[in-house]
Amino acid sequence: MTVALKVEGMSCGHCVKAVTGAIQALDPAARVTVALETGMITAETVLTEAQVAAAVAEEGYKAA
């Protein structure tokens, strides 16, 4: 499944690592792409959109 979300508050490589790590902690096989310039993340994962959004929120970012 492909999940695409707009994430507010990401601005650097640490943000990318935090968001990617949060998703991969739940699905180690997830392929996560983060576009800082647009604030978009795309994840090829078995997780639902709600699960990805919750993982992102736990890192302190707001997913829409």
C-alpha contacts under 8 A as a table, 3 or more apart, distances in Angstrom:
res1	aa1	res2	aa2	distance
1	M	44	E	5.71
1	M	45	T	5.53
1	M	46	V	5.94
1	M	47	L	7.59
1	M	48	T	7.92
2	T	42	T	6.84
2	T	43	A	5.63
2	T	44	E	4.64
2	T	45	T	6.36
3	V	42	T	5.60
3	V	43	A	5.17
3	V	44	E	6.55
3	V	45	T	7.37
3	V	48	T	7.35
3	V	49	E	5.75
3	V	52	V	7.74
4	A	40	M	6.95
4	A	41	I	5.64
4	A	42	T	4.36
4	A	43	A	6.46
4	A	49	E	7.84
5	L	40	M	5.70
5	L	41	I	5.43
5	L	42	T	6.60
5	L	53	A	7.66
5	L	63	A	6.23
5	L	64	A	5.92
6	K	38	T	7.95
6	K	39	G	5.58
6	K	40	M	4.52
6	K	41	I	6.45
6	K	63	A	5.69
6	K	64	A	5.25
7	V	10	M	6.94
7	V	39	G	5.27
7	V	40	M	5.93
7	V	41	I	7.03
7	V	61	Y	6.51
7	V	62	K	5.55
7	V	63	A	4.38
7	V	64	A	6.28
8	E	39	G	6.35
8	E	61	Y	5.97
8	E	62	K	5.22
8	E	63	A	6.43
9	G	39	G	7.93
9	G	61	Y	5.83
9	G	62	K	7.15
10	M	15	C	5.32
10	M	16	V	7.15
10	M	36	L	6.44
10	M	39	G	6.59
10	M	61	Y	7.31
11	S	15	C	6.37
11	S	36	L	6.21
12	C	15	C	5.32
12	C	16	V	6.61
12	C	36	L	7.28
13	G	16	V	5.01
13	G	17	K	6.20
14	H	17	K	5.05
14	H	18	A	6.08
15	C	18	A	5.10
15	C	19	V	6.16
16	V	19	V	5.36
16	V	20	T	5.97
16	V	34	V	6.38
16	V	36	L	7.82
17	K	20	T	5.16
17	K	21	G	5.82
18	A	21	G	5.16
18	A	22	A	6.11
18	A	59	E	6.70
19	V	22	A	5.17
19	V	23	I	6.44
19	V	55	A	7.69
19	V	56	V	5.70
19	V	59	E	6.79
20	T	23	I	5.38
20	T	24	Q	6.12
20	T	32	V	6.03
20	T	33	T	7.95
20	T	34	V	7.99
21	G	24	Q	5.04
21	G	25	A	5.88
22	A	25	A	5.22
22	A	26	L	6.99
22	A	55	A	5.51
22	A	56	V	6.53
22	A	58	E	7.96
22	A	59	E	7.14
23	I	26	L	5.54
23	I	27	D	6.26
23	I	28	P	7.80
23	I	30	A	7.21
23	I	32	V	7.86
23	I	52	V	6.20
23	I	55	A	5.96
23	I	56	V	7.28
24	Q	27	D	4.63
24	Q	28	P	4.37
24	Q	29	A	6.79
24	Q	30	A	5.74
25	A	28	P	5.84
26	L	47	L	7.89
27	D	30	A	5.43
27	D	45	T	6.79
27	D	46	V	7.01
27	D	47	L	7.09
29	A	45	T	7.16
30	A	43	A	6.43
30	A	44	E	5.52
30	A	45	T	4.63
30	A	46	V	7.46
31	R	43	A	5.53
31	R	44	E	5.08
31	R	45	T	6.72
32	V	41	I	6.98
32	V	42	T	5.76
32	V	43	A	4.37
32	V	44	E	6.49
33	T	41	I	5.60
33	T	42	T	5.16
33	T	43	A	6.31
34	V	39	G	7.36
34	V	40	M	5.99
34	V	41	I	4.46
34	V	42	T	6.54
35	A	38	T	5.67
35	A	39	G	5.69
35	A	40	M	5.31
35	A	41	I	6.29
36	L	39	G	4.88
36	L	40	M	6.90
45	T	48	T	7.93
47	L	51	Q	5.88
47	L	52	V	6.43
48	T	51	Q	5.15
48	T	52	V	6.34
49	E	52	V	5.18
49	E	53	A	6.10
50	A	53	A	5.06
50	A	54	A	6.07
51	Q	54	A	5.08
51	Q	55	A	6.22
52	V	55	A	5.14
52	V	56	V	6.25
53	A	56	V	5.11
53	A	57	A	6.08
53	A	62	K	7.87
53	A	63	A	5.49
53	A	64	A	7.64
54	A	57	A	4.96
54	A	58	E	6.18
55	A	58	E	5.20
55	A	59	E	6.80
56	V	59	E	5.34
56	V	60	G	6.85
56	V	61	Y	5.75
56	V	62	K	7.03
56	V	63	A	6.66
57	A	60	G	5.05
57	A	61	Y	4.93
57	A	62	K	5.60
57	A	63	A	6.72
58	E	61	Y	7.34
